Amino acid sequence: MRSTNSLIAIARNRVWRSTEQLFLRYRSHLESRQLAPGTINLRLGALRRLAYEAADFGLLSADLAAAVRRVKGVKKLGICLGKWPTAEQRQALWQAPDRHRLKGKRDRALLALMLACGLRRHEVVALTLDHLFALKLYAEENPQADYALGRFTP
């Protein structure tokens, strides 16, 4: 509802040459409010879905619905949500277990998976040998693939 109200407010300000121009102006309005890319994409997606439904029910022409589809979302580059450890903190965490003991080797392997692959605790616990074999096969079949496992050095 918030998306449509904002769009209607922008649309009332002037006469628009095209629907696509109106939606681009709406996107720039959202960006000027310094909203997160995910929030902007969510609002644009809501309007796209509304346009799809309106076109399906004959309330909006196919040309106008296509114009709405052409408006691209905002790219989410380099955004890390939450609190991420620094390189020094990752190194210290990985080196904390005693590498000479069996438990320490296990713990370092689990930490390496978590740190290199960005896995959460429940994801690491749910891993099976089949997952690791699948990763190994994928790496062998795709040598150009960028995978972190096997070359982890925190």
C-alpha positions in Angstrom: 0.0 0.0 0.0 2.9 2.3 0.8 4.3 1.8 -2.7 1.2 2.7 -4.5 0.5 5.8 -2.3 4.0 7.1 -3.0 3.7 6.4 -6.7 0.3 8.2 -6.9 1.7 11.2 -5.1 4.5 11.4 -7.6 2.2 10.9 -10.5 -0.1 13.8 -9.4 2.8 16.4 -9.6 2.9 16.6 -13.4 1.9 15.0 -16.7 4.2 12.1 -17.6 5.1 11.3 -21.2 5.4 7.6 -20.5 4.6 5.1 -17.7 8.3 4.0 -17.8 9.4 7.5 -17.1 7.0 7.7 -14.2 8.4 4.5 -12.7 12.0 5.6 -13.2 11.1 8.8 -11.4 9.6 6.7 -8.6 12.7 4.6 -8.4 14.9 7.7 -8.2 12.6 9.1 -5.5 13.1 5.9 -3.4 16.9 6.2 -3.9 16.9 9.9 -2.9 15.3 8.8 0.4 18.4 6.6 1.0 16.4 3.5 1.4 18.2 0.1 1.3 18.4 -1.6 -2.1 16.3 -4.4 -0.8 13.6 -2.1 0.3 13.6 -0.3 -3.1 13.4 -3.6 -5.0 10.6 -4.8 -2.7 8.5 -1.8 -3.5 9.2 -1.9 -7.2 8.4 -5.6 -7.2 5.1 -4.9 -5.5 4.2 -2.4 -8.2 5.3 -4.9 -10.9 3.0 -7.5 -9.5 0.2 -5.0 -9.3 0.8 -4.2 -13.0 0.8 -7.9 -13.9 -2.5 -8.5 -12.2 -4.1 -5.4 -13.7 -3.0 -6.5 -17.2 -4.4 -10.0 -16.6 -7.8 -8.5 -15.6 -7.8 -6.1 -18.5 -7.4 -3.0 -16.4 -4.1 -2.1 -17.8 -2.9 -2.4 -21.4 -0.1 -4.8 -22.3 2.1 -1.9 -23.4 1.9 -0.2 -20.0 2.5 -3.5 -18.1 5.6 -4.0 -20.4 6.8 -0.5 -19.5 6.6 -1.3 -15.8 8.6 -4.5 -16.4 11.4 -2.6 -18.1 12.2 -0.6 -15.0 15.2 -2.3 -13.4 15.7 -2.8 -9.7 18.7 -1.5 -7.7 21.8 -3.6 -7.6 22.9 -4.9 -4.2 26.6 -4.8 -4.4 28.9 -5.2 -1.5 26.3 -5.0 1.2 27.0 -7.2 4.3 24.2 -7.3 6.8 24.9 -7.9 10.4 28.3 -7.7 12.2 31.1 -9.4 10.3 34.5 -10.2 11.8 37.6 -8.5 10.4 40.4 -10.5 8.8 42.3 -10.4 12.1 39.4 -11.6 14.0 38.8 -14.5 11.6 42.5 -15.5 11.8 42.4 -15.5 15.6 39.2 -17.5 15.7 40.5 -20.1 13.2 43.8 -20.4 15.1 42.2 -20.7 18.6 41.7 -24.5 18.6 44.8 -26.6 19.3 45.8 -28.0 15.9 47.8 -30.8 17.5 44.8 -32.4 19.2 42.1 -34.3 17.3 39.3 -32.1 18.6 41.3 -29.0 17.6 41.7 -30.3 14.0 37.9 -31.0 13.9 37.1 -27.5 15.2 39.5 -25.8 12.8 37.9 -27.7 9.9 34.4 -26.6 11.0 35.6 -23.0 11.5 37.2 -23.1 8.0 33.9 -24.2 6.5 32.0 -21.4 8.3 34.5 -18.7 7.6 35.4 -19.6 4.0 31.9 -20.5 2.8 29.9 -18.2 4.9 28.0 -21.1 6.5 25.9 -20.8 9.7 26.2 -23.2 12.6 23.1 -25.1 11.7 24.2 -25.4 8.0 27.6 -26.8 9.1 26.0 -29.3 11.4 23.6 -30.4 8.6 26.5 -31.2 6.2 27.1 -34.7 5.2 29.9 -36.4 3.4 27.7 -36.4 0.3 27.7 -32.6 0.3 31.5 -32.5 0.5 31.9 -35.1 -2.3 29.5 -33.1 -4.4 31.6 -30.0 -3.9 34.7 -31.9 -4.7 33.2 -33.3 -7.9 31.9 -29.8 -8.9 35.4 -28.4 -8.4 37.0 -31.1 -10.5 34.5 -30.7 -13.3 34.7 -26.9 -13.2 38.3 -25.9 -12.5 37.5 -22.2 -13.2 34.8 -22.2 -10.5 35.4 -19.8 -7.6 35.0 -22.0 -4.6 36.5 -21.3 -1.2 36.9 -24.9 0.1 40.3 -26.4 -0.5 42.2 -23.1 -0.6 41.2 -21.7 2.7 43.9 -19.7 4.4 42.2 -17.2 6.8 
